């Protein structure tokens, strides 16, 4: 005997409607057959089969949508994903920001000074003299990855003074200086001074792994939302057809009551059956609309836009499961593990830097300078015998008194560096600073150690969580597959029950309520099968998410910087 839903139900309705007008009989049989077809597994047509409209919305037309199309829309529009992409760019800019600490700094200086000096001395009968000074300079400073600071400075000064002790006025001075300071304990070394750069460099691939994680989660959410909406659409169709059948059976019961073939209670039961199924239809309509809005939110579609027409059907084919291999893949590929390994490397760098900062400061400083000086003898010399005016040029001064004398004196100051032995100087200094207590550095080291321990604990917890997620996903797939088989067996059993209910109703030993109860059982069995199919597909999506194969499954590629190598903890 053929156990398809359409066969027994159509036969049942035909027998029930044997005393009804032909048109009504045909309508009931057609409706029942449609219900069976809606409950059976099928491919969703392009145009869709559910007419759902929000009461106060402006929904017009339909939006045909495949699963891949939904994923593409989500990747293009989802604001959370856009935020993660921005964070990748921010992390990339942090690298340049950290490297900027080692950019050379070029500076230009210019100073003009006028100073009146009040003195109480027998050398200054007026008690007053003034200095007028102008200076220009340029220099460059830079920091090296060893912690050393290097600087080159050049200054040129011109001084005019009415002081009786000033031998040259105007006086020209050219000053060249080279300075270097190298830490020997605190802030010493390539690794310590590159901590900020290395932490920032790890931040870029870390942000990319976070983007990968968020992308995979979003795609899995879209997939689950898509299949959930497919299931709710099928559920709505089943319940809608159930309402139609209940209404037709109510009319048939009323006809049979008027002819005296059934009691009044049969009509009441039929009316109750209609009300109960209408309530279930309202709930199904609400659930469909709610989940459709959720999917639109993921895809950043206007809630008042066209209703979604689902084009894909869920997969039912068997999958090969290997728990050990899935766990191994997950621990290798999950961006959370990779990200925590990178974060652990950052914490280790910070801990190493904090340890260095607890050391005393021992700095080696060196300086070398050259001075060139020239000028015109001052007319304000002290006349006592002990302080005579110089008899001739001083330091290469040109005393011709011409209008070009100033320029000549300036050149002489420069010439000291190249044509004459300059007035040079140099110094070497070793400076030791030992902080007493050193509470700030010790507290920072303690904090760095705690952050390191925290990250290690999070890494262990993440691994345990991932193993659990893989096992749960596999368990859900296996369970859903078994439920699909059990639902199919239930459907066959209920179809046999439906045949018995039909015969009892035909013999006047049953009621429409009993028939509807069996139809409901069949509908629940079909709904259970569809729910199992939904869970089967959602479970596969969760397993792909646990294995980090979601993007691969949808052929999605994310640009990544080269991975760093980290020590396994």
C-alpha positions as CSV (number, residue, x, y, z in Angstrom):
1,X,0.0,0.0,0.0
2,X,1.3,3.4,-0.9
3,X,2.1,5.3,2.3
4,X,2.4,8.8,0.8
5,X,0.4,11.5,2.6
6,X,-1.5,12.5,-0.4
7,X,-2.9,9.0,-1.1
8,X,-4.7,8.2,2.2
9,X,-5.8,11.8,2.8
10,X,-7.2,12.2,-0.7
11,X,-9.1,8.9,-0.3
12,X,-10.3,9.9,3.1
13,X,-11.7,13.2,1.9
14,X,-13.3,11.5,-1.0
15,X,-15.2,9.2,1.3
16,X,-16.1,12.0,3.6
17,X,-17.4,14.1,0.8
18,X,-19.4,11.3,-0.9
19,X,-22.6,13.1,0.0
20,X,-21.2,16.6,-0.7
21,X,-21.5,18.6,-3.9
22,X,-18.8,17.7,-6.4
23,X,-17.1,21.0,-6.4
24,X,-16.7,21.0,-2.6
25,X,-15.4,17.5,-2.7
26,X,-12.8,18.4,-5.2
27,X,-11.8,21.5,-3.2
28,X,-11.3,19.5,0.0
29,X,-9.4,16.8,-1.7
30,X,-7.2,19.3,-3.4
31,X,-6.5,21.2,-0.2
32,X,-5.6,18.0,1.6
33,X,-3.2,17.0,-1.1
34,X,-1.6,20.4,-1.0
35,X,-1.1,20.0,2.7
36,X,0.7,16.7,2.2
37,X,2.9,18.2,-0.5
38,X,3.7,21.2,1.7
39,X,4.7,18.9,4.5
40,X,6.9,16.6,2.3
41,X,10.5,17.5,1.6
42,X,10.9,19.7,-1.4
43,X,12.9,22.3,-3.1
44,X,11.7,25.8,-2.4
45,X,10.4,27.5,-5.6
46,X,11.8,30.8,-6.7
47,X,8.6,32.6,-6.3
48,X,7.9,31.4,-2.8
49,X,4.7,30.0,-1.5
50,X,3.9,32.0,1.6
51,X,2.1,35.3,1.4
52,X,3.0,37.1,4.6
53,X,2.5,40.8,5.0
54,X,3.1,42.9,8.1
55,X,-0.2,44.6,8.9
56,X,1.2,48.1,9.0
57,X,4.2,47.8,6.6
58,X,4.8,48.8,3.1
59,X,6.1,45.5,1.8
60,X,6.0,45.4,-2.0
61,X,7.1,42.4,-4.1
62,X,9.8,39.8,-3.2
63,X,13.5,39.6,-2.9
64,X,14.8,36.3,-4.3
65,X,17.7,35.3,-2.1
66,X,20.1,32.3,-2.1
67,X,22.2,31.4,0.9
68,X,25.4,32.6,-0.9
69,X,23.6,35.9,-1.8
70,X,22.7,36.4,1.8
71,X,26.2,35.9,2.9
72,X,27.5,38.3,0.4
73,X,25.1,41.0,1.5
74,X,26.1,40.5,5.1
75,X,29.8,40.7,4.4
76,X,29.3,44.0,2.4
77,X,26.9,45.7,4.8
78,X,27.1,44.4,8.3
79,X,28.3,47.3,10.6
80,X,30.1,45.1,13.1
81,X,32.2,43.7,10.3
82,X,33.0,47.2,9.1
83,X,34.2,48.1,12.6
84,X,36.6,45.1,12.6
85,X,38.0,46.2,9.3
86,X,38.6,49.6,10.6
87,X,40.4,48.1,13.6
88,X,42.8,46.3,11.3
89,X,43.7,49.6,9.7
90,X,44.1,51.2,13.1
91,X,46.4,48.4,14.2
92,X,48.5,48.9,11.0
93,X,48.8,52.6,11.7
94,X,50.1,51.8,15.2
95,X,53.2,50.2,13.7
96,X,54.2,53.5,12.0
97,X,53.3,55.4,15.1
98,X,55.7,53.2,17.2
99,X,58.5,53.5,14.5
100,X,58.0,57.3,14.7
101,X,59.9,57.3,18.0
102,X,63.1,56.7,15.9
103,X,62.5,59.3,13.3
104,X,65.3,62.0,13.2
105,X,64.2,65.4,14.4
106,X,65.6,68.4,12.5
107,X,65.4,71.8,14.3
108,X,66.1,75.4,13.4
109,X,66.7,78.1,16.1
110,X,66.8,81.8,16.1
111,X,67.2,84.2,19.0
112,X,67.4,88.0,19.5
113,X,68.4,89.3,22.9
114,X,68.8,92.8,24.3
115,X,69.8,93.1,27.9
116,X,70.5,96.2,30.1
117,X,73.0,95.3,32.9
118,X,73.1,97.3,36.0
119,X,76.3,97.0,37.9
120,X,78.0,98.5,41.0
121,X,81.7,98.6,40.0
122,X,84.4,101.2,39.7
123,X,85.0,100.0,36.2
124,X,81.5,101.3,35.1
125,X,81.2,104.9,36.1
126,X,77.7,105.0,34.6
127,X,76.7,101.8,36.4
128,X,75.2,100.4,33.2
129,X,76.2,98.5,30.1
130,X,74.1,96.6,27.6
131,X,74.5,93.4,25.5
132,X,72.8,92.8,22.2
133,X,73.0,89.2,21.0
134,X,71.5,87.4,17.9
135,X,71.9,83.7,17.3
136,X,70.9,81.2,14.7
137,X,71.3,77.5,14.8
138,X,70.4,74.1,13.4
139,X,70.6,70.6,14.6
140,X,69.4,67.1,14.2
141,X,68.7,64.5,16.9
142,X,67.9,60.9,16.6
143,X,67.3,57.8,18.7
144,X,68.7,54.4,17.8
145,X,67.3,50.9,18.5
146,X,70.0,50.3,21.1
147,X,68.6,53.1,23.2
148,X,71.4,55.6,22.3
149,X,70.5,59.2,21.6
150,X,72.6,61.1,19.1
151,X,72.7,64.8,18.3
152,X,74.5,67.2,16.1
153,X,74.1,71.0,16.6
154,X,75.6,74.1,15.0
155,X,75.1,77.6,16.3
156,X,76.3,81.0,15.1
157,X,76.2,84.0,17.5
158,X,76.9,87.7,17.1
159,X,77.4,89.8,20.3
160,X,77.6,93.5,20.6
161,X,78.4,94.8,24.1
162,X,79.3,98.1,25.8
163,X,81.0,96.1,28.6
164,X,84.5,97.4,29.5
165,X,85.6,93.8,29.9
166,X,84.4,92.7,26.5
167,X,87.5,92.4,24.3
168,X,85.6,92.0,21.0
169,X,82.6,94.0,19.9
170,X,81.0,92.8,17.7
171,X,82.0,89.3,18.5
172,X,81.3,86.3,16.2
173,X,81.2,82.7,17.4
174,X,80.6,79.5,15.5
175,X,79.9,76.5,17.7
176,X,79.7,72.9,16.6
177,X,78.8,70.1,19.0
178,X,78.2,66.3,18.8
179,X,76.5,64.6,21.7
180,X,75.7,60.9,22.4
181,X,74.1,59.2,25.4
182,X,74.0,55.4,25.6
183,X,72.1,53.6,28.5
184,X,74.0,50.6,29.9
185,X,71.3,49.1,32.2
186,X,67.8,50.5,32.1
187,X,66.6,51.1,28.5
188,X,69.6,49.2,27.1
189,X,69.4,46.8,24.2
190,X,67.6,46.2,20.9
191,X,64.8,44.1,22.3
192,X,63.9,46.5,25.1
193,X,63.8,49.6,22.9
194,X,61.9,47.9,20.2
195,X,59.2,46.6,22.5
196,X,56.6,49.1,21.4
197,X,57.2,48.4,17.7
198,X,57.1,44.7,18.2
199,X,53.9,44.9,20.2
200,X,52.3,47.0,17.5
201,X,53.6,44.7,14.7
202,X,51.8,41.8,16.5
203,X,48.7,43.9,16.8
204,X,48.1,43.9,13.0
205,X,47.8,40.2,12.5
206,X,46.0,40.0,15.8
207,X,43.4,42.4,14.5
208,X,43.2,40.3,11.3
209,X,42.5,37.2,13.3
210,X,39.7,39.0,15.2
211,X,38.3,40.0,11.8
212,X,38.5,36.4,10.7
213,X,36.7,35.3,13.8
214,X,33.9,37.9,13.5
215,X,33.5,37.1,9.8
216,X,33.1,33.4,10.4
217,X,30.6,34.1,13.2
218,X,28.6,36.4,11.0
219,X,28.5,33.9,8.1
220,X,27.4,31.1,10.5
221,X,24.7,33.4,11.9
222,X,23.4,34.2,8.4
223,X,23.4,30.5,7.5
224,X,21.5,29.6,10.7
225,X,19.1,32.4,10.1
226,X,18.5,31.4,6.5
227,X,17.7,27.8,7.3
228,X,15.6,28.8,10.3
229,X,13.5,31.0,8.0
230,X,13.2,28.1,5.5
231,X,11.9,25.8,8.3
232,X,9.5,28.5,9.6
233,X,8.2,28.9,6.1
234,X,7.5,25.2,5.7
235,X,5.9,25.2,9.2
236,X,3.6,28.1,8.2
237,X,2.6,26.3,5.1
238,X,1.7,23.1,7.0
239,X,-0.4,25.0,9.6
240,X,-2.1,27.1,6.9
241,X,-3.2,23.9,5.1
242,X,-4.3,22.5,8.4
243,X,-6.6,25.4,9.0
244,X,-8.1,25.0,5.5
245,X,-8.8,21.3,6.1
246,X,-10.3,22.0,9.5
247,X,-12.7,24.6,8.0
248,X,-13.8,22.1,5.3
249,X,-14.3,19.4,7.8
250,X,-16.4,21.8,9.9
251,X,-18.6,22.5,7.0
252,X,-18.9,18.7,6.3
253,X,-19.8,18.1,10.0
254,X,-22.5,20.7,9.8
255,X,-23.9,19.1,6.7
256,X,-23.9,15.7,8.3
257,X,-25.5,17.1,11.5
258,X,-28.4,18.6,9.5
259,X,-28.9,15.3,7.8
260,X,-28.9,13.5,11.2
261,X,-25.9,11.4,10.6
262,X,-23.7,12.9,13.4
263,X,-24.3,14.3,16.8
264,X,-24.1,18.0,17.7
265,X,-20.9,17.3,19.6
266,X,-19.1,16.5,16.4
267,X,-19.8,20.0,15.1
268,X,-18.5,21.5,18.3
269,X,-15.4,19.5,18.1
270,X,-14.9,20.6,14.5
271,X,-15.3,24.3,15.5
272,X,-12.8,23.8,18.3
273,X,-10.4,22.3,15.9
274,X,-10.7,25.3,13.6
275,X,-10.0,27.8,16.4
276,X,-7.1,25.8,17.7
277,X,-5.4,25.6,14.3
278,X,-6.1,29.3,13.6
279,X,-4.2,30.1,16.8
280,X,-1.3,28.0,15.8
281,X,-1.3,29.7,12.4
282,X,-1.1,33.1,14.0
283,X,1.9,32.0,16.1
284,X,3.6,30.6,13.0
285,X,3.0,33.8,11.1
286,X,4.5,35.8,14.0
287,X,7.6,33.6,14.2
288,X,8.2,33.8,10.4
289,X,7.9,37.6,10.4
290,X,10.1,37.9,13.5
291,X,12.9,35.7,12.0
292,X,12.6,37.4,8.7
293,X,13.3,40.7,10.4
294,X,16.3,39.2,12.2
295,X,17.7,38.0,8.9
296,X,17.1,41.4,7.3
297,X,19.0,43.0,10.2
298,X,22.0,40.7,9.6
299,X,21.9,41.6,6.0
300,X,21.2,45.3,6.7
301,X,18.0,45.3,4.7
302,X,15.2,47.7,5.3
303,X,12.6,45.9,7.4
304,X,9.9,47.4,5.2
305,X,11.6,46.3,2.0
306,X,10.4,43.4,-0.1
307,X,9.7,40.1,1.7
308,X,12.5,37.5,1.2
309,X,11.9,34.7,-1.2
310,X,14.1,31.8,-0.2
311,X,15.6,29.9,-3.2
312,X,17.8,27.3,-1.5
313,X,16.7,24.1,0.3
314,X,18.5,22.5,3.2
315,X,20.9,19.7,2.6
316,X,20.1,16.2,3.6
317,X,23.1,14.3,2.3
318,X,25.2,12.4,4.8
319,X,28.5,13.8,6.1
320,X,31.6,12.0,7.3
321,X,32.5,12.9,10.9
322,X,35.9,12.4,12.6
323,X,35.9,13.9,16.0
324,X,39.7,13.6,16.5
325,X,40.5,15.2,13.2
326,X,38.0,18.0,13.8
327,X,39.5,18.8,17.2
328,X,43.0,18.8,15.7
329,X,41.9,21.2,12.9
330,X,40.1,23.5,15.3
331,X,43.1,23.8,17.6
332,X,45.3,24.6,14.6
333,X,43.1,26.9,12.7
334,X,40.8,28.7,15.1
335,X,41.6,32.5,15.0
336,X,40.9,32.7,18.8
337,X,43.8,30.3,19.4
338,X,46.1,32.2,17.0
339,X,45.0,35.5,18.4
340,X,45.7,34.5,22.0
341,X,49.1,33.1,21.0
342,X,49.9,36.5,19.5
343,X,48.5,38.3,22.6
344,X,50.7,36.0,24.7
345,X,53.7,37.1,22.7
346,X,52.8,40.8,23.4
347,X,52.5,40.1,27.1
348,X,55.9,38.4,27.1
349,X,57.5,41.5,25.4
350,X,55.8,43.8,27.9
351,X,57.0,41.6,30.8
352,X,60.5,41.7,29.5
353,X,60.4,45.5,29.2
354,X,58.9,45.9,32.7
355,X,61.7,43.8,34.1
356,X,64.3,46.0,32.4
357,X,62.7,49.1,33.9
358,X,63.4,47.8,37.4
359,X,67.2,48.1,36.8
360,X,69.2,51.1,38.0
361,X,70.0,53.7,35.3
362,X,73.6,53.7,34.2
363,X,74.2,56.1,31.3
364,X,77.4,56.8,29.3
365,X,77.5,60.2,27.8
366,X,80.1,61.8,25.5
367,X,80.4,65.2,23.9
368,X,82.8,66.8,21.4
369,X,82.6,70.4,20.3
370,X,84.5,72.9,18.2
371,X,84.4,76.7,18.6
372,X,85.5,79.4,16.2
373,X,85.6,83.0,17.4
374,X,86.4,86.3,15.7
375,X,85.6,89.9,16.1
376,X,86.6,93.5,16.1
377,X,88.5,95.0,19.0
378,X,86.2,96.9,21.4
379,X,86.6,100.6,22.0
380,X,85.4,100.2,25.5
381,X,88.5,98.7,27.0
382,X,89.5,99.4,30.5
383,X,92.4,101.8,30.4
384,X,94.2,101.0,33.6
385,X,97.6,99.5,33.1
386,X,96.4,96.1,34.3
387,X,93.7,96.0,31.6
388,X,95.1,97.5,28.4
389,X,93.3,97.4,25.1
390,X,94.7,94.7,22.8
391,X,97.3,96.2,20.3
392,X,96.0,94.4,17.2
393,X,93.6,91.8,15.8
394,X,92.2,89.3,18.2
395,X,91.5,85.7,17.1
396,X,91.9,86.6,13.4
397,X,89.9,89.8,13.6
398,X,90.0,92.2,10.7
399,X,90.2,95.8,12.0
400,X,89.9,97.7,8.8
401,X,86.7,99.2,10.0
402,X,85.1,99.0,6.6
403,X,81.4,98.3,6.0
404,X,82.2,94.7,5.2
405,X,84.1,94.1,8.4
406,X,81.2,92.3,10.0
407,X,81.0,89.7,7.2
408,X,84.8,89.3,7.3
409,X,84.7,88.6,11.0
410,X,81.9,86.1,10.5
411,X,84.0,84.3,7.9
412,X,86.9,84.2,10.2
413,X,84.8,82.5,12.8
414,X,83.9,79.8,10.3
415,X,87.4,79.5,9.0
416,X,88.5,78.4,12.4
417,X,86.9,75.0,11.6
418,X,88.8,74.5,8.4
419,X,91.9,76.7,8.1
420,X,93.1,77.0,11.7
421,X,93.0,74.7,14.7
422,X,89.6,75.1,16.3
423,X,89.0,75.7,19.9
424,X,87.8,72.2,20.6
425,X,86.5,70.5,23.7
426,X,85.2,67.1,24.7
427,X,83.8,65.3,27.7
428,X,82.9,61.8,28.8
429,X,80.5,61.1,31.6
430,X,79.2,58.0,33.4
431,X,76.2,58.5,35.5
432,X,74.5,56.0,37.9
433,X,71.0,56.5,39.3
434,X,69.6,54.0,41.8
435,X,65.9,54.5,42.7
436,X,65.3,53.9,46.4
437,X,62.2,51.7,46.7
438,X,61.5,51.7,43.0
439,X,57.8,51.1,43.7
440,X,56.5,52.3,40.4
441,X,58.7,50.0,38.3
442,X,58.1,47.1,40.6
443,X,54.3,47.6,40.5
444,X,54.4,47.8,36.7
445,X,56.4,44.5,36.6
446,X,53.9,42.9,38.9
447,X,51.0,44.1,36.6
448,X,52.9,42.7,33.5
449,X,53.3,39.3,35.2
450,X,49.6,39.2,36.1
451,X,48.6,40.1,32.5
452,X,50.9,37.3,31.2
453,X,49.4,34.8,33.6
454,X,45.9,35.9,32.6
455,X,46.6,35.4,28.9
456,X,48.0,31.9,29.5
457,X,44.9,31.0,31.4
458,X,42.6,32.4,28.7
459,X,44.6,30.4,26.1
460,X,44.0,27.1,28.1
461,X,40.3,28.0,28.6
462,X,39.9,28.7,24.9
463,X,41.4,25.3,24.0
464,X,39.0,23.6,26.3
465,X,36.1,25.6,25.0
466,X,36.9,24.8,21.4
467,X,37.1,21.1,22.1
468,X,33.7,21.3,23.7
469,X,32.3,23.2,20.8
470,X,33.5,20.6,18.3
471,X,32.1,17.7,20.3
472,X,28.8,19.5,20.8
473,X,28.5,20.2,17.0
474,X,29.3,16.6,16.1
475,X,26.8,15.4,18.7
476,X,24.1,17.7,17.3
477,X,24.7,16.5,13.8
478,X,24.5,12.8,14.8
479,X,21.4,13.4,16.9
480,X,19.7,15.4,14.1
481,X,20.5,12.6,11.6
482,X,18.9,10.0,13.9
483,X,15.9,12.2,14.5
484,X,15.4,12.5,10.7
485,X,15.3,8.7,10.5
486,X,12.9,8.4,13.5
487,X,10.6,11.1,12.1
488,X,10.4,9.2,8.8
489,X,9.4,6.0,10.6
490,X,6.8,8.0,12.6
491,X,5.3,9.4,9.4
492,X,4.8,5.9,8.1
493,X,3.1,4.8,11.4
494,X,0.8,7.8,11.5
495,X,-0.2,7.2,7.9
496,X,-1.4,3.8,8.9
497,X,-3.3,5.4,11.8
498,X,-4.9,7.8,9.4
499,X,-6.2,4.9,7.3
500,X,-7.8,3.4,10.4
501,X,-9.4,6.8,11.4
502,X,-10.8,7.1,7.9
503,X,-12.5,3.7,8.2
504,X,-14.0,4.5,11.6
505,X,-15.4,7.8,10.4
506,X,-16.8,6.0,7.3
507,X,-18.5,3.5,9.6
508,X,-20.0,6.2,11.8
509,X,-17.8,5.1,14.7
510,X,-15.5,8.2,14.7
511,X,-15.7,11.9,14.4
512,X,-14.1,14.7,12.5
513,X,-12.1,15.6,15.6
514,X,-10.5,12.1,15.6
515,X,-9.6,12.5,12.0
516,X,-8.1,15.9,12.6
517,X,-6.1,14.6,15.5
518,X,-4.5,12.0,13.3
519,X,-3.9,14.7,10.6
520,X,-2.2,16.8,13.4
521,X,-0.1,13.8,14.3
522,X,1.1,13.5,10.8
523,X,1.8,17.2,10.6
524,X,3.8,17.1,13.8
525,X,5.8,14.2,12.4
526,X,6.5,16.2,9.3
527,X,7.4,19.2,11.3
528,X,9.7,17.1,13.5
529,X,11.4,15.8,10.3
530,X,11.8,19.4,9.0
531,X,13.1,20.5,12.4
532,X,15.6,17.7,12.4
533,X,16.7,18.7,8.9
534,X,17.1,22.3,10.2
535,X,19.2,21.1,13.2
536,X,21.2,18.9,10.8
537,X,22.2,21.9,8.7
538,X,22.7,24.2,11.6
539,X,24.9,21.6,13.3
540,X,27.1,21.4,10.2
541,X,27.5,25.2,10.2
542,X,28.5,25.1,13.9
543,X,31.0,22.4,13.2
544,X,32.5,24.4,10.3
545,X,32.7,27.4,12.7
546,X,34.4,25.3,15.4
547,X,36.9,24.0,12.8
548,X,37.3,27.5,11.3
549,X,36.3,26.2,7.8
550,X,33.3,28.5,7.4
551,X,35.1,31.0,5.1
552,X,36.6,28.1,3.1
553,X,33.2,26.5,2.6
554,X,31.8,29.8,1.1
555,X,35.0,30.6,-0.8
556,X,35.7,33.7,1.2
557,X,39.3,35.0,1.4
558,X,40.6,37.5,3.8
559,X,43.9,39.3,3.3
560,X,46.4,38.4,6.0
561,X,49.8,39.6,7.0
562,X,52.5,36.8,7.5
563,X,52.1,35.0,10.7
564,X,54.6,35.3,13.5
565,X,56.1,32.2,15.1
566,X,55.2,31.9,18.8
567,X,56.2,29.5,21.4
568,X,53.5,27.0,22.3
569,X,52.5,27.3,25.9
